[in-house]
């Protein structure tokens, strides 16, 4: 019997490949709205980040989400992410 393949995604902060379930997803929908996707099922372009505040700092400093989405990321998204990571950690 074949095991189900674990979907891997790259962390926007550290650039490491990790199982999708271990990462937090940020999504940009067709209307261009950027939001936190805790379920991982929202439609749109997704970018992932480790549940590590250091990775979030790196991604924010290097504007990696802006690059992934091709547009500015509202400050509230970073705030929500910081809260989400603090709650998990």
C-alpha positions, -999 to 999 in steps of 0.1 A, spaced: 0 0 0 14 34 -10 16 61 16 -1 94 9 24 121 -2 29 149 23 24 183 5 56 204 10 58 241 9 86 266 12 87 290 41 88 326 29 111 335 58 138 308 60 134 293 25 132 257 40 108 231 26 84 219 53 52 199 54 22 222 46 5 215 79 34 230 98 31 263 81 8 293 82 -7 304 49 -13 340 37 -35 343 7 -43 369 -20 -77 364 -36 -89 374 -71 -100 408 -57 -65 415 -45 -73 412 -8 -46 397 13 -57 377 44 -46 350 68 -57 316 58 -57 294 89 -77 266 72 -53 265 42 -83 261 19 -91 297 7 -88 302 -31 -61 324 -44 -23 328 -44 -7 315 -12 25 322 5 36 302 36 56 309 67 70 288 96 53 292 129 85 309 140 86 347 148 122 348 134 110 337 100 82 363 100 108 390 109 130 379 80 101 378 55 89 412 66 123 428 64 131 414 30 95 422 18 91 386 6 53 386 8 52 417 -13 73 399 -39 52 368 -37 19 387 -42 32 415 -64 16 441 -42 18 458 -8 9 438 23 -12 457 49 4 461 83 -26 445 99 -17 412 82 17 412 99 1 421 132 -24 392 128 5 368 119 25 379 149 -5 372 171 -11 338 154 25 328 159 25 340 196 -7 319 202 9 288 186 43 292 203 
